[in-house]
Amino acid sequence: MKYRRFGRSNWQISEVGYGMWGLGGWTGSQESDYNAALDLSVEMGCNFFDSAWGYGEGLSDEVFGKLKKRHPNTKIYGATKIPPKNFKWPSKPQYTLEECFPYDHIIEYTEKSLKKMQVDCIDLQQFHVWEDSWANKDEWKKAIEKLVKDGKVQRFGISVNRWEPNNCLKTLESGLIDAVQVIYNIFDQAPEDKLFPLCEKLDIAVIARVPFDEGTLTGTLTKDTVFPADDWRSTYFVPENLISSVERADKLKPLLPLNMSLPEMALRFIMENPNVSTMIPGMRSMKNVRSNMLSSDGVKLEKKLANVLKYHRWDRQPTSWSQ
């Protein structure tokens, strides 16, 4: 496992972190399976785990707390997220800060996560949605200052809405945000335009989420894939999204180097960007943990292939189903 500096925090974070959404928000999650996968990831050098209160109403926070207790002699970093008060994802331009992150709500859900994670201080607390129009509001700033002063949170971050990488730029200039979490993968390259240069200038860490485009870039989805009704993906992979996503993923398969899978190429593409501090693929099986962690070996993609993948950029706009 290779490690990268996590912005101005100076933490040394594993290139491949662990996205914990699948533990609380997707069907097919078995506790014994995901605990074994989590333990293996620690053994293989992963030290960054991204949770959220919204992942099973605190379930993934609780799972992280148990993981930390199982590995008392290993430094692992825990990140979580405050849900918007209206519990609507993503936020929309018409939502006010008071509807999503009033002062008391920020404090309340930080306290809840502290209890679930069984820690005295959260390494990274994040706002689970965001609107840049809130940048100059005082309530969220006062809450951050109090939680940091009281030793409840070390660092704060923003999880940017899907396909809106620039909807946080003014907020980052506040100096109160230490990390930004954004969708970045072979298809979603838009963060390179404005967000990444600003993060580099301000020394803000970048967490690349959805490295496999919610599963498209694993190469396992087909145009006939159907998810259970209670699985979040059933509302995301509507026909217009599923079909176009599979078609684009299929175009990548002929580019695969010998003995390299599509998921591995997807992760290695992200690692090519020095602005990315860590990426957080979702993993629930030991098999996937092993393959994902092994991709952090310092070996770069061939330059020609890396350049070709740039042409598979897919600029999308938020829709009713993109969430």
C-alpha positions in Angstrom: 0.0 0.0 0.0 1.2 3.5 -0.9 0.3 6.5 1.1 -0.4 10.2 0.3 -0.4 13.4 2.3 -4.0 14.4 3.2 -3.8 18.1 2.6 -2.8 20.5 5.3 -3.7 17.9 8.0 -0.4 16.2 7.1 -2.0 12.8 7.7 -0.5 10.0 5.7 -3.5 8.2 4.2 -3.7 5.0 2.1 -4.2 5.6 -1.6 -7.1 3.2 -1.4 -9.5 3.9 1.4 -12.7 2.2 2.2 -16.2 3.5 1.3 -18.7 2.2 3.8 -22.0 3.1 2.1 -22.6 -0.5 0.9 -22.6 -1.7 4.5 -25.7 0.3 5.4 -27.5 1.4 2.2 -27.4 -1.6 -0.2 -29.0 -5.0 -0.2 -26.9 -8.1 0.3 -24.8 -6.9 3.2 -23.9 -9.6 5.7 -22.2 -8.5 8.9 -19.8 -11.5 9.0 -18.8 -10.9 5.4 -18.2 -7.2 5.7 -16.4 -7.4 9.0 -13.9 -9.9 7.5 -13.5 -7.6 4.5 -12.8 -4.6 6.8 -10.3 -6.5 8.8 -8.5 -7.7 5.7 -8.3 -4.1 4.4 -6.6 -3.0 7.6 -4.1 -5.9 7.4 -3.3 -4.8 3.8 -2.6 -1.2 4.9 -5.9 0.6 4.4 -6.1 3.3 7.1 -9.0 5.6 5.9 -12.7 4.6 6.3 -15.5 6.8 5.0 -18.8 6.5 6.8 -21.9 8.6 7.2 -24.9 8.8 9.6 -27.1 8.3 6.5 -25.6 4.9 5.8 -28.2 2.9 7.8 -29.0 5.6 10.4 -25.6 5.3 12.1 -25.0 1.6 11.2 -21.7 2.3 9.3 -20.5 4.6 12.2 -21.1 1.7 14.6 -19.3 -0.7 12.3 -16.3 1.6 12.2 -16.3 1.9 16.0 -16.1 -1.9 16.3 -13.4 -2.1 13.6 -11.3 0.5 15.5 -11.6 -1.5 18.7 -10.6 -4.7 16.9 -7.4 -3.0 15.8 -6.3 -1.0 18.8 -2.6 -0.9 17.8 -3.2 0.4 14.3 -3.8 4.0 13.5 -6.9 4.2 11.3 -8.7 7.4 10.4 -12.5 7.6 10.5 -14.5 10.0 8.4 -18.3 10.5 8.7 -21.0 12.9 7.5 -23.7 15.0 9.0 -27.0 14.3 7.2 -29.0 17.3 6.0 -31.8 18.1 8.4 -34.5 17.6 5.7 -32.9 14.3 4.9 -33.0 15.0 1.2 -30.1 14.0 -1.1 -28.8 15.9 -2.9 -29.4 19.4 -1.8 -31.0 21.8 -4.3 -30.4 25.5 -5.0 -33.6 26.5 -3.3 -32.8 24.8 0.0 -31.7 27.1 2.7 -28.9 26.4 5.2 -31.6 26.4 8.0 -33.4 23.6 6.2 -30.2 21.5 5.9 -27.5 22.5 8.5 -28.6 24.7 11.3 -26.2 25.1 14.2 -28.0 22.7 16.6 -28.3 20.0 14.0 -24.6 20.0 13.2 -23.8 19.7 16.9 -26.5 17.0 17.5 -25.4 14.7 14.7 -21.8 15.1 15.5 -22.6 13.9 19.0 -24.6 11.0 17.7 -21.7 9.9 15.4 -19.2 10.2 18.3 -21.3 7.8 20.3 -21.8 5.3 17.5 -18.1 5.4 16.5 -17.1 5.1 20.2 -14.5 7.8 19.9 -13.9 11.1 21.7 -12.9 12.9 18.6 -13.9 12.4 14.9 -10.9 12.7 12.5 -13.0 14.1 9.6 -16.5 15.3 9.9 -18.2 16.2 6.6 -21.4 17.9 5.4 -23.2 15.3 3.4 -24.6 17.7 0.8 -23.7 21.3 0.0 -24.7 24.5 -1.7 -22.1 27.2 -2.3 -24.7 29.8 -1.7 -24.3 28.9 2.0 -20.6 30.0 2.0 -21.1 33.3 3.8 -23.6 32.0 6.4 -22.4 32.1 10.0 -24.2 29.2 11.6 -22.1 26.4 10.0 -18.9 28.3 10.7 -19.8 28.8 14.4 -20.6 25.1 14.7 -17.3 24.1 13.2 -15.4 26.4 15.5 -17.1 25.1 18.6 -16.7 21.4 17.7 -13.0 21.9 16.9 -12.4 24.0 20.0 -14.2 21.4 22.2 -12.0 18.6 20.7 -14.9 16.8 19.2 -13.7 17.1 15.6 -10.2 17.4 14.1 -11.0 18.4 10.6 -14.0 19.3 8.5 -14.9 18.5 4.9 -17.6 18.8 2.3 -19.1 16.0 0.2 -20.1 17.7 -3.1 -23.3 16.9 -4.8 -23.2 14.5 -7.7 -21.9 16.1 -11.0 -21.6 19.5 -9.3 -17.9 19.8 -8.5 -17.8 23.5 -8.6 -20.7 23.9 -6.1 -18.3 24.5 -3.2 -15.5 26.8 -4.5 -16.5 29.9 -2.5 -16.9 27.8 0.6 -13.4 26.3 0.3 -12.0 29.9 0.3 -13.3 30.3 3.9 -10.3 28.4 5.3 -12.5 26.2 7.4 -12.7 23.2 5.1 -9.8 20.8 5.1 -11.1 18.1 2.7 -13.5 17.8 -0.2 -15.2 14.6 -1.4 -16.2 14.5 -5.0 -17.1 12.0 -7.7 -14.0 11.4 -9.8 -13.5 8.5 -12.2 -12.8 7.7 -15.8 -16.1 9.2 -16.8 -16.4 12.0 -14.3 -13.3 14.1 -14.9 -14.8 17.6 -14.5 -13.2 18.1 -11.0 -9.9 18.6 -12.9 -11.1 21.9 -14.4 -11.6 24.1 -11.3 -11.9 22.1 -8.1 -8.6 20.3 -8.2 -6.5 23.4 -8.9 -8.2 25.3 -6.1 -7.6 22.4 -3.7 -4.0 22.3 -4.6 -3.7 26.1 -4.1 -5.4 25.9 -0.7 -3.8 22.6 0.3 -7.2 20.9 0.7 -7.3 17.1 0.6 -9.3 15.4 -2.1 -11.3 12.2 -1.6 -12.4 10.6 -4.8 -15.7 8.8 -4.4 -17.6 6.6 -6.7 -14.5 5.3 -8.5 -16.5 2.6 -10.3 -19.4 4.9 -11.3 -21.8 3.1 -8.9 -20.8 -0.2 -10.5 -20.6 0.6 -14.2 -16.8 0.6 -14.2 -16.6 -2.9 -12.6 -17.8 -4.2 -16.0 -20.4 -6.5 -14.4 -23.5 -4.6 -15.3 -25.5 -5.3 -18.4 -28.4 -3.6 -20.1 -30.7 -6.2 -18.4 -29.4 -5.7 -14.9 -32.2 -5.3 -12.3 -31.7 -4.4 -8.7 -34.0 -5.3 -5.8 -36.7 -2.6 -5.1 -35.2 -1.8 -1.7 -31.7 -1.3 -3.1 -30.7 2.3 -3.8 -29.3 1.4 -7.2 -32.8 0.5 -8.4 -33.7 4.2 -8.4 -30.4 5.3 -9.9 -30.0 2.8 -12.7 -33.2 3.8 -14.6 -33.1 2.6 -18.2 -31.8 5.9 -19.6 -28.9 5.8 -17.2 -28.2 2.0 -17.2 -28.1 1.6 -21.0 -25.9 4.6 -21.7 -23.6 3.7 -18.8 -23.1 0.1 -19.9 -22.5 1.2 -23.5 -19.7 3.5 -22.4 -18.2 0.9 -20.1 -18.2 -1.6 -22.9 -16.1 0.8 -25.0 -13.4 0.6 -22.3 -13.0 -3.2 -22.3 -10.9 -3.4 -25.5 -8.4 -1.0 -24.0 -7.6 -3.2 -21.1 -3.9 -4.3 -20.8 -3.1 -8.0 -20.5 -4.0 -9.3 -17.0 -5.7 -6.1 -15.9 -9.4 -5.9 -15.0 -11.7 -3.0 -15.6 -11.9 -2.2 -11.9 -8.1 -2.1 -11.6 -7.8 0.2 -14.6 -10.5 2.5 -13.1 -8.5 2.7 -9.8 -5.2 3.2 -11.5 -6.7 6.0 -13.6 -7.5 7.9 -10.4 -4.1 7.3 -9.0 -2.6 9.0 -12.0 -3.8 12.3 -10.6 -1.5 13.7 -7.8 -4.4 16.0 -6.6 -6.2 13.0 -5.2 -5.4 12.2 -1.6 -7.3 8.9 -1.5 -10.2 7.1 -3.2 -13.0 5.2 -1.5 -14.3 2.2 -3.4 -17.2 0.5 -1.7 -16.3 -3.1 -0.7 -18.2 -5.9 1.0 -16.2 -9.0 0.1 -12.6 -10.1 0.9 -12.1 -10.8 -2.8 -12.8 -7.2 -3.8 -10.8 -5.8 -0.9 -7.8 -7.8 -1.9 -7.9 -6.8 -5.6 -8.6 -3.1 -4.8 -5.8 -2.8 -2.2 -3.3 -4.6 -4.4 -3.8 -1.9 -7.1 -1.9 0.6 -4.8 1.6 -0.7 -5.8 3.2 2.4 -7.3 2.9 1.0 -10.9 1.6 3.6 -13.3 -0.6 3.1 -16.4 1.2 3.3 -19.7 1.2 6.9 -20.7 -0.6 6.2 -24.0 -3.4 4.4 -22.2 -3.7 7.1 -19.6 -4.1 9.7 -22.4 -6.6 7.6 -24.3 -8.8 7.3 -21.1 -9.0 11.1 -21.0 -11.1 10.9 -24.1 -13.8 8.9 -22.3 -14.7 11.9 -20.2 -18.5 12.1 -19.8 -19.9 15.4 -18.6 -23.3 14.9 -17.0 -25.9 17.2 -15.4 -27.9 16.4 -12.3 -31.3 14.9 -13.1 -34.4 13.7 -11.1 -32.8 10.2 -10.8 -29.1 11.1 -10.3 -29.6 11.9 -6.6 
